[in-house]
């Protein structure tokens, strides 16, 4: 996701980003609902191994879309000459690391992303243990994972649509990030305490 949004930020101008990023994000949310729904419907029919082929085909479709988008963007730049090619930043990986160490702001972002990744990995393995105890059938396990992803996607869409903006407007982005961390910790405790038949 980080690579995708970095690429989008490089591809579009600031004005285009303001106009298009919300639509792109909505497409991502739609994909987070369509993917699990498709998996639930096809898991037992095709089997988990054949679902990998379906996923690979969708991934190739996404790559073709990116190639087409990039070629259209480059063509548009040549025709309008609005955007100027950026100069190379220079430096190596060590320079970026030193910049993070010198900037408390960047160090905080790095710490936040690292903790979020660790928590997400921990939660995934806890979930995998619960699903493994629930069934020995790979197709059933795949359906369970897809059902969880679909439920999370629907809840995410509801919260984004009706709660996130109001919460940030009232309490600020810092409180929203702290609340996100509290939700992750709460889910970790819940999954640790949940019996295998909870799913």
C-alpha positions in Angstrom: 0.0 0.0 0.0 2.8 2.4 0.8 4.5 1.8 -2.5 1.1 2.3 -4.3 0.4 5.6 -2.7 4.0 6.8 -3.2 3.6 6.0 -6.9 0.3 7.8 -7.1 1.8 10.8 -5.4 4.6 10.8 -8.0 2.2 10.3 -10.9 -0.3 13.0 -10.2 0.1 16.7 -9.5 -1.2 18.3 -6.3 -4.3 19.5 -8.0 -5.0 16.1 -9.6 -4.4 14.4 -6.3 -7.0 16.5 -4.5 -9.5 15.6 -7.2 -8.6 11.9 -7.7 -7.2 10.5 -4.5 -10.6 10.2 -2.8 -11.9 8.2 -5.8 -8.8 6.0 -5.8 -9.3 5.3 -2.1 -13.0 4.5 -2.6 -11.9 2.0 -5.3 -9.5 0.4 -2.8 -12.3 0.1 -0.2 -14.5 -1.4 -2.9 -11.7 -3.9 -3.7 -11.4 -4.8 0.0 -15.1 -5.8 -0.1 -15.1 -7.5 -3.5 -12.0 -9.6 -2.9 -13.2 -11.4 0.2 -16.7 -11.8 -1.2 -15.3 -13.4 -4.3 -13.1 -15.6 -2.2 -16.0 -16.8 -0.1 -17.9 -17.7 -3.2 -15.0 -19.5 -4.9 -13.0 -21.1 -2.1 -14.8 -24.4 -2.0 -15.6 -24.5 -5.7 -12.0 -23.8 -7.0 -10.0 -24.7 -3.9 -7.3 -22.5 -2.3 -4.6 -23.4 -4.8 -6.6 -22.4 -7.8 -7.6 -19.2 -6.0 -4.0 -18.2 -6.3 -4.3 -18.3 -10.1 -7.4 -16.0 -9.8 -5.4 -13.6 -7.6 -2.5 -13.7 -10.0 -4.8 -12.8 -12.9 -6.2 -9.8 -10.9 -2.7 -8.7 -10.0 -1.6 -8.8 -13.7 -4.7 -6.8 -14.5 -3.6 -4.2 -12.0 -0.1 -4.1 -13.5 -1.6 -3.5 -16.9 -3.7 -0.7 -15.5 -0.6 0.9 -13.9 1.3 0.7 -17.2 -1.6 2.3 -19.1 -1.9 5.0 -16.5 1.8 5.8 -16.6 1.8 6.0 -20.4 -1.2 8.3 -20.4 0.4 10.5 -17.8 3.7 10.7 -19.6 1.9 11.5 -22.9 -0.1 14.2 -21.1 3.1 15.7 -19.7 4.6 15.9 -23.1 1.6 17.5 -24.7 0.9 20.1 -22.0 4.4 20.6 -20.6 2.8 21.6 -17.3 4.9 19.5 -15.0 8.6 19.8 -14.9 10.8 16.7 -14.3 12.0 16.8 -10.7 15.6 16.9 -10.0 17.2 13.9 -8.4 17.3 14.1 -4.6 20.7 12.3 -4.4 22.2 10.5 -1.4 22.0 6.9 -0.3 20.1 4.8 2.2 22.4 5.9 5.0 21.5 9.6 4.4 17.8 8.7 4.7 18.5 6.8 7.9 20.5 9.7 9.4 17.7 12.1 8.4 15.2 10.0 10.4 17.6 10.1 13.4 17.9 13.9 13.2 14.2 14.5 12.9 11.9 13.7 15.9 8.9 14.0 13.5 10.2 11.4 11.1 11.4 9.2 14.0 7.9 9.3 15.4 6.4 8.2 12.1 8.9 5.4 11.8 8.2 4.2 15.3 4.4 4.4 14.7 4.6 2.4 11.4 7.0 -0.2 13.0 4.7 -0.7 16.0 1.7 -1.0 13.7 3.4 -3.6 11.5 4.5 -5.6 14.6 0.9 -5.5 16.0 -0.6 -6.5 12.6 1.8 -9.4 12.3 1.0 -10.6 15.8 -2.7 -10.3 15.2 -2.5 -12.2 12.0 -0.7 -15.2 13.6 -3.2 -15.2 16.5 -6.0 -15.3 13.9 -4.2 -18.0 12.0 -4.0 -20.2 15.1 -7.7 -19.7 15.8 -8.7 -20.6 12.2 -6.4 -23.6 12.2 -8.1 -24.9 15.4 -11.5 -24.3 13.8 -11.1 -26.6 10.8 -8.7 -28.9 9.0 -10.2 -28.2 5.6 -8.1 -25.6 3.7 -11.2 -24.4 1.7 -13.1 -23.8 5.0 -10.1 -22.0 6.4 -9.9 -19.8 3.3 -13.6 -19.0 3.7 -13.2 -18.1 7.3 -10.3 -15.7 6.5 -12.3 -14.2 3.7 -15.3 -13.7 6.0 -13.2 -11.9 8.6 -11.7 -9.7 5.9 -15.2 -8.9 4.5 -16.5 -8.1 8.0 -13.5 -5.8 8.6 -14.0 -4.1 5.3 -17.7 -3.4 5.9 -17.0 -2.1 9.4 -14.1 0.0 8.1 -16.3 1.6 5.4 -19.0 2.4 8.0 -16.6 3.9 10.4 -14.8 5.9 7.7 -18.1 7.2 6.4 -19.8 8.1 9.6 -17.3 8.4 12.5 -13.7 9.2 11.4 -14.2 12.7 10.1 -16.3 13.7 13.2 -13.8 12.2 15.6 -10.8 13.9 14.0 -12.6 17.3 13.8 -13.4 17.1 17.5 -10.3 15.5 19.0 -7.6 15.9 16.4 -5.4 13.5 14.4 -3.2 12.7 17.5 -6.2 11.3 19.4 -7.3 9.4 16.4 -3.9 7.7 16.1 -3.9 6.8 19.8 -7.4 5.4 19.4 -6.2 3.2 16.5 -3.4 1.9 18.7 -5.9 1.2 21.5 -8.1 -0.8 19.1 -5.1 -2.9 17.9 -4.2 -3.7 21.5 -7.8 -4.5 22.4 -8.0 -6.9 19.4 -4.8 -8.5 20.4 -6.1 -9.2 23.9 -9.4 -10.4 22.6 -7.8 -12.8 20.1 -5.5 -14.2 22.8 -8.5 -14.9 25.1 -10.9 -16.2 22.4 -11.6 -20.0 22.3 -10.9 -21.8 19.0 -14.7 -22.2 18.4 -15.2 -18.5 18.6 -15.2 -18.2 14.8 
